[in-house]
């Protein structure tokens, strides 16, 4: 990427940031959009909600364009998990139905489906990875005529594995079920076409590869399925047209509700975040997802090869094409200290508890775990020179990359 892009990310002048899978730094246009909204709030109470809703619809249009959907198929949510909950609670799941997911999925998604087992008697079926890989054959024995949803993360946050969504869609559709995809670790790094891939539902947060804010996400639902999902939560934003309430002329009564994905938007949302998200989507569109994907894959491939050449035990399968590369390290604390001293930001997670990071783990338990995951996730603003520097730092302490081999599959 050129120097103009680099200059839009002030973080690049301070450190080597290789942790977009955790969250992305803001480019300056996104930061400025947030400031513009706050300045508006300070100077004139932020305008009217109708003005903010226009920005919301503009963001919706850009999301739809990004994933090859229609604006009416996009609902604005607070995060990925809200979208997953919409699917779980709106499909009318019944006792005896089953949901299939895998052990490389993000824990929050699994919690949603387990809750359906407790509240509705829905059976959960787990596909087990084989050395970090999950092919369609690993799902086939679990999918049957009572499978309502096959749910996967397009890209696993654990090891960067990329699911073959089209094959999974064909499998579950052949049994009358639906494909739900968590796109958080994919959208913004990889090109996404929900129509070509046969995705029925896609949920996504905006604060990672999309360069956007926390507290905001989106939910895609295939147009043909909108009538099958009935919202559980309700509010004023679901009303398309109002009419006077007969007995109380000064009050309004809903005449018509939205039939589009907007019916899942209940009330006031994170409007400042929407200003920032719109700016982020404009920024991504200005560069082009083809160029972004090419840069991300070029850098992550360089990371994988470099770690392999250093003798690291990689958790990311060979040939994986995503923005995430993970390997084992035998001392999480020392690895984090080494990289932090060299102004390199990555994620170091305890191997036995992927939800925690080494720093928090130390505070709660008094010592860092020995066996940890080192996760490296470059975005398009990173450079090959930064990857070379990372690898040279790790080369100076290669003993950290050589834990004893453990048998068995990668744990999620």
C-alpha positions in Angstrom: 0.0 0.0 0.0 1.2 3.5 -0.7 2.3 6.1 1.8 -1.0 8.0 1.6 -2.7 5.0 3.1 0.0 4.6 5.7 -0.3 8.3 6.7 -4.1 7.8 7.2 -3.2 5.4 10.1 -1.2 7.3 12.7 -0.6 4.0 14.6 1.9 3.0 11.8 4.3 5.7 12.9 4.3 4.5 16.5 4.4 0.8 16.3 3.9 -2.3 14.1 0.2 -3.2 14.6 -0.5 -6.8 13.6 -3.7 -7.4 15.6 -6.7 -6.5 13.4 -8.4 -9.7 14.4 -8.7 -8.2 17.8 -9.7 -4.7 16.7 -8.5 -2.3 14.0 -7.1 1.1 14.5 -9.1 4.0 13.0 -7.9 5.7 9.8 -8.1 9.4 10.1 -11.3 9.9 8.0 -13.1 7.5 10.4 -11.8 9.4 13.4 -12.8 12.7 11.8 -16.3 11.4 11.1 -16.7 10.6 14.8 -15.4 14.1 15.8 -17.8 15.7 13.3 -20.7 14.0 14.9 -19.6 15.0 18.4 -19.0 18.6 17.3 -22.6 18.6 16.0 -23.8 17.4 19.3 -21.9 20.1 21.1 -22.9 23.0 18.8 -26.5 22.2 18.0 -27.6 19.2 20.0 -26.7 16.9 17.1 -29.4 17.7 14.7 -32.5 15.5 14.3 -32.8 11.8 14.5 -34.1 11.9 10.9 -30.7 13.3 9.8 -28.9 10.5 11.6 -31.3 8.0 10.1 -30.2 9.2 6.6 -26.6 8.3 7.5 -27.8 5.0 8.8 -29.4 4.2 5.5 -26.3 5.3 3.6 -24.3 2.9 5.8 -26.8 0.2 5.1 -26.5 0.8 1.3 -22.7 0.5 1.6 -22.9 -2.7 3.6 -25.2 -4.3 1.0 -22.8 -3.3 -1.8 -19.8 -4.8 0.1 -21.4 -8.3 0.4 -23.5 -8.2 -2.8 -26.9 -8.0 -1.0 -29.8 -5.6 -1.2 -30.3 -2.8 1.3 -33.6 -4.3 2.4 -31.7 -7.5 3.4 -29.6 -5.6 5.9 -30.4 -4.7 9.6 -28.2 -2.6 11.7 -27.4 -4.3 15.1 -25.2 -3.6 18.1 -22.8 -6.5 17.5 -22.4 -10.0 15.9 -24.0 -11.8 18.7 -27.2 -9.8 18.5 -27.5 -10.9 14.9 -27.0 -14.5 15.8 -29.6 -14.2 18.5 -32.1 -12.8 15.9 -31.6 -16.0 13.9 -31.9 -18.3 17.0 -35.0 -16.6 18.4 -36.9 -15.7 15.3 -36.9 -19.0 13.4 -39.4 -20.7 15.7 -37.1 -23.6 16.6 -38.9 -26.5 18.2 -38.0 -29.4 20.4 -36.3 -32.1 18.3 -34.8 -29.6 15.9 -31.1 -29.5 15.8 -28.3 -26.9 15.1 -24.9 -27.9 13.8 -21.7 -25.9 14.6 -18.0 -26.7 15.0 -15.3 -26.4 17.6 -13.4 -23.7 15.7 -16.4 -21.3 16.1 -16.3 -18.2 18.3 -17.5 -19.0 21.8 -20.3 -16.4 21.8 -22.1 -18.1 18.9 -21.9 -21.4 20.7 -23.5 -19.9 23.8 -26.4 -18.7 21.7 -27.1 -22.2 20.4 -26.7 -23.8 23.7 -29.3 -21.5 25.1 -31.7 -22.8 22.5 -31.1 -26.3 23.9 -32.0 -25.1 27.4 -35.0 -23.0 26.5 -36.5 -24.8 23.5 -35.1 -28.4 23.6 -33.1 -27.9 20.5 -30.3 -30.4 20.0 -26.7 -29.1 19.5 -24.3 -31.1 17.3 -20.6 -30.3 17.2 -18.3 -31.0 14.3 -14.7 -31.7 15.5 -11.8 -30.3 13.6 -9.0 -32.5 12.3 -5.6 -30.7 12.8 -7.3 -27.3 12.4 -9.3 -28.3 9.3 -13.1 -28.8 8.9 -14.3 -30.1 5.5 -17.9 -30.6 4.4 -17.4 -34.4 5.1 -17.0 -33.5 8.8 -20.5 -32.0 8.8 -22.3 -34.5 6.7 -23.0 -37.1 9.4 -24.5 -34.4 11.6 -26.9 -32.8 9.2 -30.3 -34.4 8.7 -34.0 -33.5 8.0 -34.3 -31.9 11.5 -31.3 -29.6 11.0 -32.7 -26.1 11.0 -29.3 -24.2 11.0 -25.7 -25.0 10.2 -23.7 -22.2 11.9 -20.1 -21.4 11.2 -17.6 -18.6 11.4 -16.4 -17.9 7.8 -12.9 -17.4 9.2 -12.0 -18.9 12.6 -10.7 -16.5 15.1 -8.6 -19.3 16.5 -6.5 -20.3 13.6 -7.7 -18.4 10.5 -9.3 -21.5 8.9 -11.7 -20.5 6.0 -14.8 -22.6 5.7 -16.0 -23.6 2.2 -19.3 -21.8 2.5 -20.8 -22.9 -0.8 -20.3 -26.6 0.0 -21.8 -26.1 3.5 -24.8 -24.2 2.0 -25.4 -27.0 -0.5 -25.3 -29.6 2.2 -27.7 -27.9 4.6 -30.1 -26.7 1.9 -30.4 -30.3 0.6 -31.9 -31.2 4.0 -34.2 -28.1 4.2 -32.0 -26.1 6.6 -30.3 -22.8 6.6 -26.6 -21.6 6.6 -25.7 -19.0 9.2 -22.3 -17.3 9.0 -20.4 -15.2 11.4 -18.4 -12.9 9.0 -16.6 -10.9 11.6 -13.1 -12.2 10.8 -13.7 -12.2 7.1 -15.7 -9.2 5.9 -13.3 -6.3 5.2 -10.4 -8.7 4.7 -11.8 -11.0 2.1 -14.3 -10.3 -0.7 -17.7 -11.6 0.2 -20.6 -12.5 -2.1 -23.5 -13.9 0.0 -25.5 -14.7 -3.2 -22.8 -16.7 -4.9 -22.0 -18.6 -1.6 -25.6 -19.5 -0.8 -25.5 -17.7 2.6 -28.9 -17.4 4.3 -27.9 -15.3 7.3 -24.8 -13.4 8.0 -23.9 -11.6 11.2 -20.9 -9.3 11.5 -19.3 -6.8 13.8 -17.6 -3.6 12.5 -14.6 -3.0 14.7 -12.2 -5.4 13.2 -11.4 -5.7 9.5 -14.1 -3.1 8.6 -12.2 -0.3 10.5 -15.3 0.7 12.3 -16.6 1.3 15.8 -17.4 -1.1 18.7 -21.1 -1.4 19.6 -22.2 -1.7 16.1 -22.8 -4.6 13.6 -25.1 -5.8 10.9 -27.3 -8.7 10.1 -28.0 -10.0 6.6 -31.0 -12.1 5.9 -31.9 -13.5 2.4 -34.9 -11.6 1.1 -36.9 -14.8 0.5 -36.6 -15.7 4.2 -37.7 -12.4 5.7 -41.3 -13.7 6.1 -40.1 -16.7 8.0 -38.3 -14.7 10.8 -40.6 -13.1 13.3 -38.9 -10.5 15.6 -38.9 -11.2 19.3 -38.1 -7.6 20.4 -40.2 -4.7 19.2 -40.0 -0.9 19.1 -40.7 2.3 17.3 -38.0 1.9 14.6 -39.9 -1.1 13.2 -42.8 1.1 12.2 -42.9 2.1 8.5 -46.0 4.2 8.7 -48.0 5.8 11.6 -51.6 6.7 12.0 -53.5 8.6 14.8 -54.7 6.4 17.6 -58.5 6.4 17.5 -59.2 7.1 21.2 -56.2 9.4 21.7 -55.8 11.8 18.8 -52.5 13.2 20.1 -50.9 9.7 20.1 -49.8 7.7 17.1 -50.5 4.1 16.3 -48.5 1.9 13.9 -50.3 1.5 10.6 -47.6 -0.6 8.9 -44.4 -2.3 10.0 -41.4 -2.8 7.9 -41.3 -6.0 6.0 -37.6 -5.7 5.2 -34.7 -6.5 7.5 -35.4 -3.2 9.2 -38.1 -5.1 11.2 -35.2 -6.3 13.5 -34.2 -2.7 14.3 -36.1 -1.8 17.5 -35.0 1.7 18.7 -32.3 4.2 18.9 -28.9 2.9 17.7 -25.2 4.0 18.0 -25.5 7.0 15.6 -22.0 8.3 16.2 -20.8 4.8 15.3 -22.8 4.9 12.1 -21.1 8.1 11.1 -17.8 6.4 11.7 -18.9 3.2 9.9 -20.1 5.0 6.8 -16.7 6.8 6.6 -14.9 3.4 7.1 -17.0 1.8 4.3 -16.3 4.7 2.0 -12.6 4.4 2.8 -12.6 0.7 2.0 -14.6 1.3 -1.2 -12.1 3.9 -2.2 -9.2 1.4 -2.0 -11.1 -1.5 -3.4 -11.8 -4.9 -1.8 -9.8 -6.7 -4.5 -6.7 -4.7 -3.6 -7.3 -5.1 0.2 -7.7 -8.9 -0.1 -4.6 -9.2 -2.2 -2.5 -7.3 0.3 -3.9 -9.1 3.3 -3.3 -12.5 1.8 0.1 -11.6 0.6 1.1 -10.5 4.1 -0.5 -13.4 5.9 1.2 -15.9 3.5 4.5 -14.3 4.3 3.9 -14.6 8.0 3.0 -18.3 7.6 6.0 -19.2 5.6 8.3 -17.2 7.9 7.0 -18.9 11.0 7.3 -22.3 9.3 10.9 -21.6 8.3 11.7 -20.7 11.9 10.4 -24.1 13.0 7.2 -22.8 14.7 4.4 -25.3 15.3 1.6 -23.7 13.3 -2.1 -24.0 14.2 -3.1 -22.4 10.9 -3.3 -25.1 8.3 -1.1 -24.9 5.2 -2.8 -23.2 2.3 -5.2 -21.2 4.5 -6.2 -17.9 2.8 -7.3 -15.4 5.4 -5.8 -12.6 7.5 -5.0 -14.7 10.5 -2.0 -16.8 11.3 -1.6 -18.6 14.6 1.2 -20.7 16.1 2.1 -22.2 19.5 4.6 -20.5 21.8 5.9 -22.1 24.9 5.9 -19.0 27.1 3.2 -16.5 26.6 4.5 -13.9 29.0 8.0 -13.8 27.6 6.7 -13.8 24.0 4.4 -10.9 24.7 7.2 -9.0 26.5 9.6 -9.6 23.7 7.3 -8.2 21.0 6.0 -5.3 23.1 9.5 -4.1 23.8 10.0 -4.0 20.0 6.8 -2.0 19.5 5.0 -4.9 17.9 1.3 -5.5 18.8 -0.1 -9.0 18.3 -2.4 -11.3 20.4 -1.0 -13.8 22.8 -3.6 -16.1 24.3 -3.5 -19.0 26.7 -3.9 -22.1 24.7 -6.3 -23.7 27.2 -8.6 -20.7 27.4 -8.8 -18.8 24.1 -11.2 -16.2 25.4 -8.5 -14.7 27.7 -5.4 -12.8 26.9 -2.1 -13.3 28.7 -2.2 -10.0 30.5 -5.6 -10.6 32.0 -4.7 -14.2 32.7 -1.6 -13.1 34.7 -3.7 -10.7 36.8 -6.3 -13.3 37.7 -4.0 -16.3 38.3 -0.7 -14.6 39.3 1.3 -16.2 36.5 1.2 -16.5 32.7 0.4 -19.8 31.1 3.3 -21.7 29.6 1.6 -22.9 26.4 0.0 -20.0 24.5 -1.2 -19.1 21.1 0.5 -16.3 19.1 -2.0 -14.8 16.7 -0.8 -12.4 14.0 -3.3 -10.6 11.8 -2.0 -8.0 9.3 -4.4 -5.7 7.4 -3.8 -3.8 4.2 -2.1 -0.9 5.9 0.8 -3.2 7.0 3.9 -3.8 4.9 6.2 -6.6 4.0 9.0 -4.7 5.9 6.9 -4.9 9.1 6.5 -8.7 8.6 10.2 -9.0 8.1 10.9 -7.1 11.3 8.5 -9.3 13.2 10.1 -12.5 11.9 13.6 -11.2 12.7 12.6 -10.5 16.3 11.1 -14.0 16.7 14.2 -15.4 15.1 16.3 -13.9 17.9 14.3 -16.1 20.3 13.4 -19.1 18.4 13.3 -21.2 21.5 9.9 -19.6 22.2 8.5 -21.1 19.1 9.3 -24.7 19.8 6.9 -26.2 22.3 6.6 -29.9 22.7 4.3 -31.4 20.2 0.8 -32.2 21.5 -1.3 -34.8 20.0 -5.0 -34.3 19.1 -7.0 -31.7 17.3 -6.8 -28.0 17.7 -9.1 -26.8 20.5 -11.4 -23.9 20.0 
